[in-house]
Amino acid sequence: MWTEENNALYKKFVFKDFSEAFAFMTRVALAAEKMDHHPSWSNTWNTVEIRLSTHDAGNTVTDRDKKLSRKIDEINSRP
């Protein structure tokens, strides 16, 4: 579940290993580029942490962030 903290949507994803985490990040990167809305994220081995906020709206949560968060969840739910 995404939580709103510090003017951003936040979620942590944990995968089996680094390869799965990196594959997930690649799929998210392609979707984010298509939406022209890019996450702030970090990856440590099998864990990806994502923060979404809209920089040109003063670093607040907007509909663009909510839309991207739904897309990220959709990507994560694929086998």
N, C-alpha and C positions, 0 to 999 in steps of 0.2 A: 504494500500500500504506500502510495506517495504521501509524504507529509509536507506541510508548509512550514518552513523555518527560515528565519533571517531573509525574508523577502524572496524566497526561492522554493521551488518544489524539489524534494529530495527523496531518493530511493537508493537502497543498496541491493545489488544483485550478486548472488554467490553461485558459482558454477563448479563443475566437477574438477576442472583443471584450467591452466592458462590458455590452452588452445580453444576451449569452449568460450571462455571470457573474451578472448580476442576476436573470435568469429562473431559473437554477439555485438561487440563494439563496431566491427566492420559493417554489419547490417544496419546498425543504428546510424553510423556515419553516412551511409548512402541515403537513408531516409531523411536525415536531418539536412543534408545538402539539397535534396529535392525540395524540401520545405523552406529552405533558406533560413533555417533557425538552428543554431548549433549549441550543444550542451557544454557545460563545464563538467568535466569528469576526471576520475582518476582510476587507475587499475593497479592492483597489487596481486600478483599471481592469479588466483581464481575469483577475485572480488572486483566488481566495478561499482563505483559510487557516482551517481549522477545528480547534478543540480541544474535546474532550469529556471531562468529568469530572462526577462526581455531587457536587454541593455539599453536600447534606444527609447524605452519607456521608463527610464530611471531605475533600472535593475529591480523591477517588480514582477510579480506573477501576472501574466496576461493570458488571454485565450490561446495565443500561439504556444505558450508553455503547456497548457492543458491538452491541446491537440497533440503536441509532440509526446507528452507523457503517455497518452492513450496509444499512440503508434509504437512507442517503445514497449509497452506492455504486450501489444499484439505481436511484436517481433519476438519477445521473450517466450510467448506461449506456443510458438511454432516448434514442432518436433525437430 
